[in-house]
Every structure is written in C-alpha cells, then in structure tokens.
C-alpha cells in the first residue's frame, strides 16, 4: 500500500485536542444584539464586536434590502471589471469624510485590506516593524510582502527605537504597522510617539483601526482622532464588520496613496467587489455614527460601569489593562479558560475562551456593546462572582 500523504492531519488534530486548543463553531439563531439565541439558549452576548449595536439595526437591514433589489445579490466581478457600483464610491467618500482624509478605498474584508496594502507598499528591499501583538492580518500581510520583518515588544516605544536604530539603514523603505486597539487585550497603541519616531527614522506608518472605528474619537473616527493625530501623514486601515455592523474593509489616506493602491494592491485588483447589500449597510452605518453620538456615550458609560463593578466585587480578578470596550481576564491554562466559558454559558452569558496560539495566555474576552443594559452588566459580574473569581 502506498503511503498516505494526509495522515499527518489526524495526528495534528490530536495534538490540538490534547492542548485544549481545538476550535469549533457555535450557531447563532437570532438577529445580532445584546441578547441572542445561541444553540437553542437565550444568552447575554458579550462575544460580539458589534460595539454600537448596528448589525441588527433596521436601517442597515433596509438599506441592504433596497440595494439588493436594485443591484442584485452580488457584484459579479472585481471593481476594475464589472464590479464597480456608484454605491462603492459613495461609501468611500463617506469613510474619507469620517476619517478626514483625502480619499478612501473599500476592500471585500478588513483582512484583505491589510494583506493588499502592506504587500503593495513594501517589498524585498524594505523593512517592516511590527508590534508583537498585532492582528493576524497585519502579520500575514508583512509575510506576503516579502519585506524584512522585525517585531518589537508590545507597545514598547524604546524597543521600537532600538530596532530601528539597529536595522533601518540597511533597507530602502520602512513601514511601522500596529493596531490602534489590540483586539485580544483591549489596550491602545502609543500613536503620537510612534509617529514621532517614524519621522525621525523616515518611516511610513500603517494603523489598523478595526476595533477603534466608530468607538474612539470625538466623532467616532477612531484611534487617530482619539490621539489628535488627524491630518498627519499615515495610512489608516479598518473594517466595516465591527462597529459599522456590515462586512468589508477600507484604507483611508492621501489621494496619491489610494490611487497607488488601486493599481498595485492585489487583494483589491483581483477580488470580487463588496456586495451591494454590504456596501449599502456600511454606508448607512457611517451616517448613523455621525448622527447619533449618544451611541458612543452609552458605550463609554457601559464600559466604565462594568469596570467599576468588577473593581468593587471582583478585586482579585486578573483583568488586563484596557482603554476600549474589550475587557479580558486571564486564566492559568487553556483548560481553565474552556471551563470558565462553559460555566458562563450555562449561566446565560456568552463570553468565549481565547487560547493560544491566538494569544500568549488563555483568557475570557468580554466585549461591551452600547445596547447592553445595566442589568446585563450586573448579571455578568454576579455570575463571575459566583464562580469564585477564577484566577
């Protein structure tokens, strides 16, 4: 019998199971919201990135329905072939207005936006400095580009300086890449310091605003606005699938940058355009973000309230530092995290266990929404308290 070249797959899966790293899907059976139906059970949803509660908003749904009726279910091709619709341009103008940049470009996902943009900006003769805790899309975009990649310690400005001093002169161009809000920790990068260092070392800067857009800043424009860095030369990448409640990604920046990406970003050029429904829903969401700042006010109030409740009732809980709606508490092992997630679900709380290799240490990730009620926050804390504050 010839050797089976696929036998290693079962062996690898067995290793994943032994490490308690195995992942499987859980079926959502209702419209997105603060309370959802999950595999037949009603649970309070602390697992969603729908920070403003827009994914189930009737206005987004109706915008998607109307666009589908007018333009069909799919875009049928790339933007450069048959896929471009006026809706795409309207969304790009709305994003550029929100971000206060010259132009924007919409991709079919945030992941594709990072892959294509990074691969277009740098190549084999160039250098990338990447935060150690960056999202997978940033890390894989760096690999795809073929550039030299050096990781600096998470949010460590001094280490970033050291790495640039050591490596920068050996390369043609240099790109610093970082999340603004780190999705699995909740903390925020030190953007003003990064921009100052970039100027000193003649580097470009790309920030991933996926978990900041719609959430941070006076108008919801994101981390760049939050830090008062609007108008400075940098590249902003983000997603339409979190606070904007739809699907897709974008890049915002100078008109020259966007024109260049239209001609050089492979994940934009060679991918079917965003569907009319997703485009219209995202466009409606941008308008709501600008017209209803009270959603961000409520979100901030919910985050502050939950943090206070945790401090009062669970002072020994190992909560990671956070300046966003993402609150994580650490657990000793992946097994502990899985057990905590199951206990929470049994008590009517949906908050997933996050384990290696996604993160360096196992944790429960709590994601706060503007549509959470005080009773939802109180129940979460009461359930955690009843679990004897897992360490």
Number of C-alpha atoms within 10 A of each C-alpha: 3 4 6 7 7 8 9 10 10 10 11 11 13 13 13 13 12 10 14 17 17 12 10 5 5 8 10 13 13 14 12 18 23 22 20 18 17 18 12 11 13 16 21 24 25 25 19 20 22 25 29 27 23 29 25 16 17 10 15 24 19 15 20 24 18 16 20 17 11 11 14 14 15 15 18 15 17 18 21 15 12 12 18 19 16 9 18 23 15 14 22 21 19 19 26 21 16 21 23 16 21 17 21 27 25 26 29 23 20 24 23 23 29 33 24 24 29 28 23 20 19 22 20 12 13 19 27 29 23 24 23 15 22 20 20 13 18 26 22 15 21 28 17 16 22 17 23 18 18 18 18 20 15 15 18 14 18 12 14 23 17 12 16 24 11 10 14 20 12 12 14 12 19 28 22 24 24 28 27 26 27 23 22 21 22 22 20 20 21 15 22 14 10 21 19 12 19 20 12 11 15 13 22 19 22 24 23 29 26 30 28 29 30 29 30 24 17 14 19 22 25 26 29 23 20 17 14 13 14 16 14 12 15 22 19 24 25 27 30 28 21 24 27 30 26 26 21 25 23 28 29 26 23 18 14 10 19 20 13 14 22 17 12 16 22 17 23 25 19 13 16 21 27 27 26 28 28 27 28 25 28 30 25 24 25 23 14 18 23 15 11 11 15 13 22 22 12 17 22 20 14 22 22 15 15 21 17 13 16 21 13 11 14 19 12 13 19 15 21 15 14 17 16 23 27 26 25 24 20 20 23 12 17 19 16 19 26 21 13 21 21 17 17 21 19 12 15 19 23 26 24 22 24 24 23 14 9 13 12 10 15 23 31 24 26 24 24 27 29 24 19 22 13 12 9 20 20 15 15 23 20 15 16 21 15 10 12 11 16 18 15
